[in-house]
Every structure is written in structure tokens, then in C-alpha cells.
Amino acid sequence: MPAVVEHDELQASTYPELTGILRMSRELFRGTISVETMSDPDVPSESWTVLNVESVGTPNEIIKTQCEWHERLARQFPDAVSAVKLSICPIA
């Protein structure tokens, strides 16, 4: 099971579905998963949650997993689609 750097209470209260999104992400990505909140310095009132994940596989396999993640996010957590982003770091 991948290591998860747990989200803080602020993120959990902002995105209550984050626990489910992390569970779904752990099913798809075998590496470490961390969560951070980001915002645009020019528009600090707008922020989003980024899941930084490590993924193994060929580039095509990683892209396939990325597409599956986005499809499952839209299906299972439609309210989070615009607020949660995915960043993938391929590992050997």
C-alpha cells in the first residue's frame, strides 16, 4: 500500500470528499501520495488541492492510469473536479 502524507483538518473541512479521493488514488497509484493546497499569487482567494502521486509503469501505462483517475473522479466526486488536481511523478 502506498504511503500517504495525510491531509490536514483545513483541507478536510474544505473538501470533505478528500478522504474518498485519497482512497481512490491509492487504488490506482502504488507510490507515495501527498496533498497540498495551492493558489495563484495573483488571485490568492482562489485555491485548489493538488494530489502529488508517484506512479510506476511505462509512459502509456501511466497515461492510462491518469485518464482512469480523472474518469473516476468525475464519476464518484463530480463536485471536486474543478477543485482537485493531479500531479504525477514517474518512478522506476
N, CA and C of each residue as an Amber inpcrd file, in Angstrom:
protein
   276
   0.8500000  -1.1780000   0.0000000   0.0000000   0.0000000   0.0000000
   0.8900000   1.2330000   0.0000000   0.5460000   2.2250000  -0.8090000
   1.3760000   3.4190000  -0.8770000   1.3150000   4.2360000   0.4000000
   2.3940000   4.9460000   0.6330000   2.4190000   5.8670000   1.7700000
   1.6000000   7.0890000   1.4150000   0.9070000   7.6150000   2.3900000
   0.1070000   8.8130000   2.1680000   0.4980000   9.8460000   3.2030000
   0.8490000  11.0260000   2.7370000   1.0700000  12.1440000   3.6390000
  -0.3120000  12.7250000   3.8630000  -0.8300000  12.5380000   5.0640000
  -2.2270000  12.8670000   5.3310000  -2.5220000  14.3400000   5.1680000
  -3.7380000  14.6010000   4.7560000  -4.2120000  15.9700000   4.6090000
  -4.5280000  16.5490000   5.9820000  -4.4900000  17.8520000   6.0750000
  -4.7560000  18.4800000   7.3640000  -6.2450000  18.7680000   7.5240000
  -6.6270000  19.2070000   8.7090000  -8.0340000  19.4360000   9.0030000
  -8.6360000  20.5200000   8.1200000  -7.8510000  21.5300000   7.7590000
  -8.3570000  22.5860000   6.8910000  -8.7580000  22.0100000   5.5380000
  -7.9050000  21.1840000   4.9580000  -8.2340000  20.5780000   3.6760000
  -9.4490000  19.6690000   3.8120000  -9.5240000  18.9100000   4.8950000
 -10.6500000  18.0080000   5.0910000 -11.9520000  18.7720000   5.2230000
 -11.9080000  19.9260000   5.8760000 -13.1380000  20.7010000   6.0170000
 -13.4940000  21.4170000   4.7210000 -12.4870000  21.7970000   3.9330000
 -12.7420000  22.4560000   2.6600000 -13.2650000  21.4630000   1.6300000
 -12.6970000  20.2930000   1.5990000 -13.0910000  19.2410000   0.6580000
 -13.4010000  17.9680000   1.4380000 -14.6310000  17.8390000   1.9300000
 -14.9680000  16.6760000   2.7430000 -14.7920000  15.3590000   1.9970000
 -14.8510000  15.3910000   0.6630000 -14.6980000  14.1640000  -0.0970000
 -13.2390000  13.7650000  -0.2860000 -12.3100000  14.5240000   0.2810000
 -10.8850000  14.2530000   0.0960000 -10.4900000  12.8610000   0.5860000
 -11.0690000  12.4030000   1.6590000 -10.7440000  11.0550000   2.1570000
 -11.0750000  10.0030000   1.1040000 -12.2280000  10.1240000   0.4740000
 -12.6070000   9.1850000  -0.5790000 -11.7350000   9.3110000  -1.8070000
 -11.3440000  10.5300000  -2.1380000 -10.4670000  10.7500000  -3.2880000
  -9.0980000  10.1240000  -3.0270000  -8.6060000  10.2570000  -1.8050000
  -7.3260000   9.6290000  -1.4560000  -7.4350000   8.1040000  -1.5360000
  -8.5320000   7.5520000  -1.0740000  -8.7320000   6.1020000  -1.1390000
  -8.7130000   5.6470000  -2.5990000  -9.4390000   6.3520000  -3.4490000
  -9.4710000   6.0200000  -4.8670000  -8.0640000   6.1260000  -5.4730000
  -7.3340000   7.1700000  -5.1090000  -5.9880000   7.3800000  -5.6390000
  -5.0400000   6.2690000  -5.2220000  -5.1650000   5.7980000  -3.9830000
  -4.3070000   4.7020000  -3.5170000  -4.5680000   3.4150000  -4.2930000
  -5.8050000   3.2410000  -4.7710000  -6.1240000   2.0590000  -5.5790000
  -5.4140000   2.0970000  -6.9310000  -5.1490000   3.2930000  -7.4280000
  -4.5790000   3.4360000  -8.7730000  -3.0710000   3.6590000  -8.7900000
  -2.5370000   4.3080000  -7.7670000  -1.1150000   4.6570000  -7.7490000
  -0.4290000   3.9580000  -6.5860000   0.6860000   3.2670000  -6.8720000
   1.3590000   2.4650000  -5.8540000   2.4100000   3.2200000  -5.0660000
   2.7670000   4.4070000  -5.4940000   3.8060000   5.1710000  -4.8120000
   3.2400000   6.0720000  -3.7330000   4.0890000   6.9500000  -3.2540000
   3.7110000   7.9080000  -2.2180000   2.6990000   8.8990000  -2.7700000
   1.7590000   9.2900000  -1.9310000   0.7670000  10.3070000  -2.2890000
   0.8480000  11.4040000  -1.2340000   1.0090000  12.6270000  -1.6860000
   0.9750000  13.7590000  -0.7560000  -0.0840000  14.7450000  -1.2390000
  -0.5330000  15.5690000  -0.3180000  -1.6030000  16.5170000  -0.6120000
  -1.1380000  17.9050000  -0.2200000  -1.3850000  18.8710000  -1.0900000
  -1.0640000  20.2530000  -0.7510000  -2.1290000  21.1800000  -1.3220000
  -2.2900000  22.3030000  -0.6900000  -3.1950000  23.3290000  -1.1770000
  -2.3670000  24.3790000  -1.8940000  -2.8160000  24.7580000  -3.0840000
  -2.0950000  25.7410000  -3.8780000  -3.0400000  26.8640000  -4.2710000
  -2.4440000  28.0080000  -4.5830000  -3.2270000  29.1270000  -5.1000000
  -2.3580000  29.9470000  -6.0330000  -3.0060000  30.7390000  -6.8380000
  -2.3240000  31.6290000  -7.7580000  -1.9660000  32.8990000  -6.9830000
  -0.6970000  33.3120000  -6.9670000  -0.3290000  34.5260000  -6.2300000
  -1.1070000  35.7630000  -6.6970000  -1.5180000  35.7570000  -7.9540000
  -2.2810000  36.8950000  -8.4650000  -3.7510000  36.8570000  -8.0300000
  -4.2290000  35.6700000  -7.6460000  -5.6150000  35.5240000  -7.2100000
  -5.6200000  34.6350000  -5.9580000  -5.1140000  35.1310000  -4.8390000
  -4.9570000  34.2920000  -3.6470000  -6.2760000  33.7880000  -3.0580000
  -7.3830000  34.3870000  -3.4280000  -8.6690000  33.9300000  -2.8960000
  -9.1270000  32.6190000  -3.5370000  -8.5250000  32.2550000  -4.6540000
  -8.8540000  31.0020000  -5.3170000  -7.7520000  29.9900000  -5.0270000
  -8.1610000  28.8370000  -4.5360000  -7.1760000  27.7880000  -4.2450000
  -7.7190000  26.4440000  -4.7130000  -6.8340000  25.4750000  -4.7760000
  -7.2040000  24.1280000  -5.1630000  -6.3030000  23.1500000  -4.4380000
  -6.7310000  21.9080000  -4.4230000  -5.9800000  20.8430000  -3.7760000
  -5.2490000  20.0480000  -4.8420000  -3.9710000  19.7790000  -4.5940000
  -3.1580000  19.0010000  -5.5310000  -2.7490000  17.7000000  -4.8660000
  -3.0160000  16.5950000  -5.5480000  -2.5210000  15.3000000  -5.1140000
  -1.2570000  15.0180000  -5.9070000  -0.1330000  14.9250000  -5.2110000
   1.1520000  14.5820000  -5.8180000   1.3260000  13.0860000  -5.6340000
   1.3820000  12.3530000  -6.7430000   1.4630000  10.8980000  -6.6620000
   2.6930000  10.3950000  -7.3870000   3.2060000   9.2720000  -6.9250000
   4.2670000   8.5750000  -7.6310000   3.6280000   7.4120000  -8.3640000
   4.0780000   7.1640000  -9.5960000   3.4950000   6.0980000 -10.3980000
   4.5970000   5.3210000 -11.1030000   4.4120000   4.0220000 -11.1820000
   5.3530000   3.1620000 -11.9020000   4.6840000   2.6830000 -13.1870000
   5.5030000   2.3430000 -14.1620000   4.9860000   1.8080000 -15.4070000
   5.5660000   2.5450000 -16.6020000   5.1730000   2.0810000 -17.7580000
   5.5880000   2.7380000 -18.9960000   4.8220000   4.0460000 -19.1190000
   5.3070000   4.9540000 -19.9570000   4.5520000   6.1950000 -20.1520000
   3.0830000   5.9460000 -20.5490000   2.8470000   4.9750000 -21.4270000
   1.4690000   4.6700000 -21.8320000   0.6350000   4.1620000 -20.6590000
   1.2260000   3.3280000 -19.7980000   0.5040000   2.8230000 -18.6250000
   0.1690000   3.9530000 -17.6560000   1.1180000   4.8590000 -17.4690000
   0.8950000   5.9860000 -16.5590000  -0.2040000   6.8920000 -17.1010000
  -0.1900000   7.1470000 -18.4020000  -1.2370000   7.9810000 -19.0080000
  -2.5950000   7.2950000 -18.8780000  -2.6320000   5.9930000 -19.0870000
  -3.8900000   5.2480000 -18.9410000  -4.4180000   5.3690000 -17.5090000
  -3.5240000   5.2420000 -16.5250000  -3.9240000   5.3670000 -15.1190000
  -4.3840000   6.7930000 -14.8200000  -3.7040000   7.7760000 -15.3730000
  -4.1090000   9.1710000 -15.1900000  -5.5190000   9.3940000 -15.7380000
  -5.7970000   8.8750000 -16.9200000  -7.1330000   9.0190000 -17.5080000
  -8.1870000   8.3290000 -16.6510000  -7.8550000   7.1410000 -16.1460000
  -8.7910000   6.4260000 -15.2720000  -9.0610000   7.2260000 -14.0000000
  -8.0120000   7.8510000 -13.4340000  -8.1890000   8.6660000 -12.2310000
  -9.1730000   9.7970000 -12.5000000  -8.9880000  10.5060000 -13.6240000
  -9.8660000  11.6290000 -13.9600000 -11.3020000  11.1570000 -14.2030000
 -11.4610000  10.0220000 -14.8770000 -12.7990000   9.4820000 -15.1250000
 -13.4890000   9.0990000 -13.8240000 -12.7490000   8.4440000 -12.9340000
 -13.3370000   8.0450000 -11.6490000 -13.6400000   9.2580000 -10.7800000
 -12.7570000  10.2640000 -10.8070000 -13.0130000  11.4820000 -10.0440000
 -14.3230000  12.1190000 -10.5110000 -14.4970000  12.2470000 -11.8120000
 -15.7040000  12.8700000 -12.3630000 -16.9560000  12.0590000 -12.0270000
 -16.8370000  10.7600000 -12.0360000 -17.9860000   9.8910000 -11.7640000
 -18.3220000   9.8270000 -10.2740000 -17.3010000   9.6720000  -9.4250000
 -17.5230000   9.4610000  -7.9920000 -17.5740000  10.7540000  -7.1880000
 -16.8700000  11.7860000  -7.6490000 -16.7660000  13.0530000  -6.8960000
 -16.9290000  14.2420000  -7.8400000 -18.0590000  14.3710000  -8.4970000
 -18.2170000  15.4140000  -9.5110000 -18.0150000  16.8340000  -8.9830000
 -18.3190000  17.0700000  -7.7230000 -18.1390000  18.4170000  -7.1700000
 -16.6670000  18.7800000  -6.9780000 -15.7880000  17.7830000  -7.0150000
 -14.3640000  18.0320000  -6.7650000 -13.5520000  18.2090000  -8.0480000
 -14.1720000  18.0140000  -9.1900000 -13.4220000  18.0280000 -10.4490000
 -12.6410000  19.3220000 -10.6540000 -13.2280000  20.4480000 -10.3570000
 -12.5170000  21.7100000 -10.5820000 -11.6260000  22.1060000  -9.4080000
 -11.7470000  21.4220000  -8.2870000 -11.0010000  21.8190000  -7.0870000
  -9.8340000  20.9080000  -6.7500000  -9.7630000  19.7290000  -7.3780000
  -8.6960000  18.7660000  -7.0660000  -7.9250000  18.4770000  -8.3520000
  -6.6210000  18.6210000  -8.2640000  -5.7290000  18.4090000  -9.4050000
  -4.7880000  17.2510000  -9.1150000  -4.2450000  16.6570000 -10.1700000
  -3.3420000  15.5240000 -10.0450000  -1.9840000  15.8870000 -10.6350000
  -0.9310000  15.5890000  -9.9010000   0.4370000  15.7610000 -10.3770000
   1.1430000  14.4170000 -10.2380000   1.6570000  13.8910000 -11.3320000
   2.2520000  12.5410000 -11.3460000   3.7590000  12.6470000 -11.4990000
   4.4690000  11.9390000 -10.6210000   5.9180000  11.8200000 -10.7150000
   6.2330000  10.3510000 -11.0510000   6.6740000  10.0550000 -12.2730000
   7.0080000   8.6740000 -12.6150000   8.2350000   8.1960000 -11.8250000
   8.1970000   6.9700000 -11.3620000   9.3410000   6.3800000 -10.6680000
   9.7090000   5.0610000 -11.3350000  10.9660000   4.6670000 -11.1960000
  11.4430000   3.4350000 -11.8120000  11.0350000   2.2400000 -11.0020000
